[in-house]
């Protein structure tokens, strides 16, 4: 039973249904994020990755869908005072300002149709962070050619003072790959949760 529930076909059906629900219930952001995750897993599966890589991709995809569904339901049923929201926003901005991204550079990818970027993410603040999401902007000759928002599944909890090296890959088209390769990447932190560890 668990294998059936965890199968890519079942997950895909759930995701498509969720995307329609969120679109219909004024949650276009969540719907587009689910669609982006779906497109990414298709790219991985099409490129002849190993079984271990395919399994990891499917697991990450399922985790993203689960967290996005949770976020959608929370926003639908949640309330709260404006003062509380202001305090949360202040805490978010403070924590985000204490995050640093360094050492951004290109690296060799094991796949022909992908370009790979490596970088370091450090938490210089006093709060532990979880469910991190980064935005990648890809430029060529100072013009934006691509962008994507990505959940950082490799990090369960980014503790105060900790640093981790990460990578992000980007799919390239079959034709004219050279023209579509970027020459600059800008990475921004767009989302995270502040986790209490005491």
N, C-alpha and C positions, 0 to 999 in steps of 0.2 A: 504493500500500500504506500509506504513512504517513498519508494522508488518512483512510483507512478506520480505522486504529488510533486516530487522533486524533478520530474522530467522536464526538458526544455519546452516541450509542446504545451504542457499544462501551465508552466510559468508564463509562456508567451500569451496564452489565452487570458490568464489573469491580468497581465500587464495591459493588453489591448482593451479589456473591459474597464480596467481602472482608468486608463487614459480617456476613454469616452465619458466615464462618470465625472472625472475632474473637469473635463472640458465643458460638460453640461452644467456643472455646478460652480461655474466661475472660478475654476482652479487651472487656468491655462498654463501657469508656470510649472506646476507639477506634471501636467500632461506632456509638456514639451520635454521635461527632464526624463520622464519615462521613455519617451520616444528616442531621445538621444542615447540612453543606455541600451535600448533595443538595437539601434543602428550599430553601436560599438561592438556588441557581442556578435552580431552578424558578420562584421568585418573580420573579427578574430577567427570565427569558425570557417570563413571562406578561404583564409590564407593557409590552411593546412597546418595549423598549430598542433602540437603534441596533445595526447589525451589529457595529460596533467594540466596543460595550459588551458584547454577547453573547459575542464572541470572547474578550475579556479575562476575562469571568466564567468561561467554560469553561476557559481556561488556568489561572486561579487555582484553580479546583476541582480540576483534574488535579494541580497542584502540591501542594495540601493532601492529596489522596488518596495521592500518592507518598510524602510525608513521613510520613504516618500509618502506611502500610504498612511503611515502613522502621523506624519506631519500634516497631511491633508485632513484627517479626522480630528486632530487636535485643534487645528485652526478653525474647523467647522463648529466644534462644540465648545471651544474655549472662550473665556471672556476675560475679565480683569479690568482693574481701574487704569485710568490714563497715567496716574502717578507711578504705578508699578511698571507700566510699559516704558516710561521715561527712564526709570532707574535701570531697567534691563538694557535699554539702548545705550546708556552711559557705560554700563559694565561691558557691553559688547565692544564699543569703540575703544575703551581702555585696553581690553584684552587683545584686540586686533592690532593696536599700535605697538603692543609688546611682542608681536610675531615678526620674525625677520626671514626673508628668503634671500639666499646668497648662492654664489658659485654656479649660476645658470650657464650651461654650455651644452653643445650638441655632442652626442656619442654615437658610436656605431650600433645599428640595430641588426638583430639576427634575421629580420625579414626584409626582403627587397623593397616592398611597397610601404615602408613605414619610416618616419624619421623620429629619432629618440632624443629627448632632452633630459638632462640630469641636473639636480639642484639640491640644496639643503634647506630644511625648514627648522627654525629654532623658536622655542617658547621662552622669551626673556622675562615673562611676567611671573606672578605669584599664584595664578590659578591654573588648574589642570583643564585641558580642553579635549573635547571628543567630537565625533561626527564632523570632521573638518571637510570643507569643500573649497576647491581652488578654481580660479578662472585662468585659462591660458589664452593669450592673444598672440597670434602668429602673424608676423609682418615680413614683407619682402619689399625692399627699396622704400622703406618707411610707409608702405601702404598695408592696411589690415587685409589679410587674405583668408583668415580662418580664426575661429575661436571656439572654445568649449568649456563647460563647467564640469568638474570631475570630483566625485567623492573620493577621499583618500582612505581607502579601505585598509591600507597597510598599517595605519595608526589607529589603534583602539583608544589609547589615552596618551595625549602629549603632556607629560608632566612638566612642572615649572623647571626651567633651566635645561631641559632636554633638547637634543637636536637629532634629526634623522635625515639621511640621504634618501632621496626619492627620484623616480623617473616617470616620464610621461611620453607615450608614443602617439603619433598622429598618422592616420592612414593617408596614403597618396593614391591618385588615380593610376590606372594601368598605363595610360598614354601620357606623354609629356611630363614625366615625373619631375624633371629638372626645373621646369617652369613653375611647378606648384610647391617646391621646397621653400621653406621660410629661411630668412637670414637673421631674424631676431625674435625672441620670445619674451613676453612680459607676463609675469605670474602674480596674481593677486588673491588674497584670502577673501572669500565672499560669505562664508557661513561656517558656524561651529556652535557647539553647546559648551557652556561653562559647567564643569563637573565638580561637585563637592566631594572631597576625599577625606574629610575629617569626620 
